[in-house]
Amino acid sequence: MGWDELMETLKKRLEEQKERHAGGSKWIGTGGTSPFGHGGYNPQGIRIGGAGKNKSAVKVWEQRAYRDYDDTQELGTRNIKVALRRLRKFAREGHVEELDLDDTIRCTAANAGWLDIKMRPERHNNVKVLLLMDVGGTMDEHIARVEELFSASKAEFKHLEFYYFHNCVYDFVWKNNRRRYAEKFPTWDIIRKYNKDYKLIFIGDATMSPYEILQPGGSVEYSNEEAGAEWLSRLTHAYPKFAWVNPEPQGVWQYRQSISIVQQLMSQRMFPMTLRGLEEAMRLLSQ
């Protein structure tokens, strides 16, 4: 059943159904194999409320509440700490040298007043990072590791701007999950505000219905006018140096259609959230 047929059938069911229903293969309810409701199984259904078990719904309708990632989270694994060595090197890119005033004065004095200029590596971090983080839903399974990376990023990058999205980026993002509808930031404004020298990093498991990426109206929370793929394309064109870091185990990527789609949209610049994956992502962004 295609997208249009599925939505039209749901509309008819809403008009016809007058009471709660459980089980079966037709009505909106719980259990069973109906494509509408929750608690059952259908490979091409619309989940309405409830909890996702099989990750097979093509669309979800429910009001969700997310919490912000904790940027004070201490690093908890050795692998993440080791990967930070690459992040630190990346973060401290800058002008090759700057004047070392103290050493210049000391050496000039020791040289009987003859000026002896001394230079040192630029200490200030001039790398600019735009971090877009998926939150909620299947990302709840990865909160601890994402918080570790987020905390480390805030400590290492002087010029760090971050925003949240859910599953796929659409026409707005946000900074505070509790106020994500009251304090929205249009994605077009983000593109206009930060110039192309920002390094764009997505963090997300890219696990969703393909319709959420490819179909207008595919968002799980509202009817988006343009497909998520359009916004991902605009972002990657606006920021030539970009990468997607995926906390989902790389072994399952081939079994998730949505991950394959996002990989294509990212020009295969998707990296696992592992020591090697982070090093490769940072190396790519440093080029």
Beta strands, then each sheet from edge to edge (+ up, - down):
strand 1: 29-30
strand 2: 36-38
strand 3: 46-48
strand 4: 59-61
strand 5: 98-99
strand 6: 119-120
strand 7: 128-134
strand 8: 159-165
strand 9: 172-174
strand 10: 184-186
strand 11: 198-203
strand 12: 242-246
strand 13: 270-272
sheet 1: 1+ 2+ 3+ 4+
sheet 2: 5+ 6-
sheet 3: 8+ 7+ 11+ 12+ 13+
sheet 4: 9+ 10-
end
